[in-house]
Amino acid sequence: MKTEAQDLTPLGKLKGEIDGEFEAFYLAMDADGQLYINRSPSYTKAAYKSADGWELITRNQLSKYEKQLHFIPARKRQMKM
């Protein structure tokens, strides 16, 4: 396991209900293609550092979530002209 923090690329957010309980978390990927989730990311410039509350998740675990939750893709907020 790597000990130094890496920059993560935001993929989006999964949210919805599982067994009557509301579930929501952010999804990101590192440079090696590993997936991470975070249920409460910080709103700082370092929010997408792997050491800042991000947990590693397998693709099998993610596929179980994808069957029950809605995916909202990440997008950059831009000024419209």
Stockholm file with secondary structure:
# STOCKHOLM 1.0

chainA/1-81         MKTEAQDLTPLGKLKGEIDGEFEAFYLAMDADGQLYINRSPSYTKAAYKSADGWELITRNQLSKYEKQLHFIPARKRQMKM
#=GR chainA/1-81 SS CCCSCCBCEEEEEEEEEETTEEEEEEEEECTTSCEEEESSCCSSTTTTBTTSSCEEECHHHHHHHHHHSEEEECCCCCCCC
#=GC SS_cons        CCCSCCBCEEEEEEEEEETTEEEEEEEEECTTSCEEEESSCCSSTTTTBTTSSCEEECHHHHHHHHHHSEEEECCCCCCCC
//
